[in-house]
Amino acid sequence: MKEFWIFIITIIPLLGFTSCDDRDEIRDEIDALSARLDKLQPQLDKLNDNISTFYDLANGVILFTDYSYNSENGNYTIKLSNGKSWTVYSGKPEHGEPVVTIKDGNWVMEYNGETKVLGPALPEDGKNGVTPKMYIDENGYWCYTINGENHQVPGPYNVADITKIEPSIFQEVVAEGNTLKFKLYGQEDYTEVYALGGLDMTFSNGTTEDVTAVDVNKDSSVTLTAKLTSVDKVVINPTPLNVVLSKGDTDNLIITAPATITEDTYKVYFEIYSKEGYRLVKTLDVTVTASTATTTSNN
């Protein structure tokens, strides 16, 4: 009997140590998963920002004012009318993450060869569209929320992988002048977005389009055509030159150099406003040269 009790006393510490080891292992796994989700959260925020910002940009809720391109990483940094900057990847990201795109007017998710319609994206009335929001649940699976409902991404391999996630929904982004062209995955056509909704002012001299600089003699004038697009109001900043913009479609901009002005190059600033109140500054360089009379007398 004594030997039996000694045996019981001997295995009790072993059972206790085994139980503690199991709990520690489970705790370590939970901590590792929590750390993994914490690392993924910034990337998820970028992915959701891409979806939401593109939707607002494509529907004119916000406009872009300017952009810059980084040739080293292929990213565009786009300045938005709400005061924020938006960085988008202009090439194809690595595989491994759900791809969200638009097909036939609906948000569509493609993942591991499976396609699922999430909801309307660009309805005809422009009012009832919805935007999905991606997230990862406590078990590390890709999920999305739409119309207030939570769903898990379908497929047997839908576990998020931090080494493969890329915060982009675009197959390609191309900039051409004042236009940004976005191509979502699965689409052949581009969605074109114009700077400040198309707000623009360009100059021509009858033979050359998009003139950025002109010459004018002292005590003389030069006539240009200013083409206004989506412009509600124009404010011409003070300048030593006399600048008159009329409401005509052609030959509507007259710049006169007074006889007393110094020969130099002057930059004329035109502040143009859309009816929504968006502002864009356009410039024209005007070089003042000696008058014809002065030039003749010097010869």
Sequence and secondary structure as in RCSB ss.txt:
>XXXX:A:sequence
MKEFWIFIITIIPLLGFTSCDDRDEIRDEIDALSARLDKLQPQLDKLNDNISTFYDLANGVILFTDYSYNSENGN
YTIKLSNGKSWTVYSGKPEHGEPVVTIKDGNWVMEYNGETKVLGPALPEDGKNGVTPKMYIDENGYWCYTINGEN
HQVPGPYNVADITKIEPSIFQEVVAEGNTLKFKLYGQEDYTEVYALGGLDMTFSNGTTEDVTAVDVNKDSSVTLT
AKLTSVDKVVINPTPLNVVLSKGDTDNLIITAPATITEDTYKVYFEIYSKEGYRLVKTLDVTVTASTATTTSNN
>XXXX:A:secstr
 HHHHHHHHHHHHHHHHHHHHHHHHHHHHHHHHHHHHHHHHHHHHHHHHHHHHHHHHHTTSS EEEEEEETTTTE
EEEEETTS EEEEE S   SSS EEEEETTEEEEEETTEEEEEEESS TTSSS    EEEE TTSBEEEEETTEE
EE  STT B  TTT  S  EEEEEEETTEEEEEETT SS EEEEBGGG EEEEE SSSSS  EEEEETTEEEEEE
EEEES SEEEE   SSEEEE S SSS EEEEE TTS SSEEEEEEEEE TT  EEEEEEEEEEE  HHHHHHH 
